[in-house]
Amino acid sequence: MKARIIRKWNQGFKIELILIDERGGKIQACLKINLIPVFDHQLQEYAVVILNKFGVGENNDPFKVVTYDYKINFYRCTTVTRVDSWECLEYGINFIAFKDILNGAANDLLIVGVYILCLWLPKYVAGTLVDCGDLDIYGHPPKQSKRMNFDLQDLEGTVLSCTMWNAYAEQFSNLLSNNNVVNEHLLVVIQHTKVKEGKGNLTVQSDKFGTRLFLNDDIDETNQLQRRYFPEALLYCSKYYLILEEWILIFITLLLLRPRLPKVL
């Protein structure tokens, strides 16, 4: 099996991986504690590997990140071969409307994302960051928790509530408070979030282990989306705009108006 490692986290007693294959399919993989010294150095994030002699079992993980019912298990006989060639999807991004999140259509996807832009597209949903709370801190170290809530509204008036927890909340807060650069296109990707029910409503929240925050990373899939759908002149605006996607992943583009550009109606 040839795959790209798009996420890796260590829980102490095991290491979990998220792999994407050449067709864009994603699967979770598990490396138990006794095999960590054997394989840890061979399994780096974003590496492309060929796996042989591994097992496949049911994925009963309470913190499941992908929807596939099975996961890969490493054995001592498993072999890992690093390769350089990869011409397929980096992350496998698909978009979904706010209303589909709120009516439960995305519950089985486990994954959602947001892209801040300024357009309405036939297949995509654009909206605005209409409310953003402060960084809330609860308790005291080492049991301290951090939370940041914000609301998104699409152009049909549909409002979606989102919550980032702990390190992701802190990074999101720092992004907003430190964004004082003029005429800069800043891209943030929060990968692997979940749709959860809170107070009778569905919300988008960061995952306990699988979420990953990218700051201004050059991701080919997002670049292709921009080149295909968004003319250069329309990439500059004075508000935060967002699009939801099927992947557990939040794209946030903070765009400021360039005075020399004509007004776009």
Sequence and secondary structure as in RCSB ss.txt:
>XXXX:A:sequence
MKARIIRKWNQGFKIELILIDERGGKIQACLKINLIPVFDHQLQEYAVVILNKFGVGENNDPFKVVTYDYKINFY
RCTTVTRVDSWECLEYGINFIAFKDILNGAANDLLIVGVYILCLWLPKYVAGTLVDCGDLDIYGHPPKQSKRMNF
DLQDLEGTVLSCTMWNAYAEQFSNLLSNNNVVNEHLLVVIQHTKVKEGKGNLTVQSDKFGTRLFLNDDIDETNQL
QRRYFPEALLYCSKYYLILEEWILIFITLLLLRPRLPKVL
>XXXX:A:secstr
 EEEEEEEEE SSEEEEEEEETTS EEEEEEEGGGHHHHGGG  TT EEEEES EEEE   TT  SS SEEEE  
TT EEEEE    S SS   B  HHHHHTTTTGGG   EE   S  BTTB  EEEEEE   EEES TTS EEEEEE
EEEETTS EEEEEEEHHHHHHHHHHHHH   TT  EEEEEE EEEEEETTEEEEEE SSS EEEES   HHHHHH
HHHH  GGGG  SS EE EESSSEEEEEE    TTS    
